[in-house]
Amino acid sequence: MAHLHLRIRDRSIRLEDLEGMLWWLNTNPEVPHGRWFKRFPGMTICGEGELVKTFLLPRQAATGEEVL
């Protein structure tokens, strides 16, 4: 969690994007077992299996399978 908090602060992630991510997470989305990413208007979240690993800015490249 500390790593994610640092990424939110360092990358100036907007509250609206965090709320969108939380809404999406509360739907219990199906994600791949390996590396994946999900795009939001102001950020991209990257994960592996059930875990969110980091946040990227829109201009940063994500790796893994895109989750819609």
Secondary structure as GFF3:
##gff-version 3
##sequence-region A 1 68
A	DSSP	alpha_helix	2	10	.	.	.	ID=ss1
A	DSSP	alpha_helix	15	26	.	.	.	ID=ss2
A	DSSP	beta_strand	35	40	.	.	.	ID=ss3
A	DSSP	beta_strand	43	48	.	.	.	ID=ss4
A	DSSP	beta_strand	51	56	.	.	.	ID=ss5
A	DSSP	beta_strand	65	66	.	.	.	ID=ss6
###
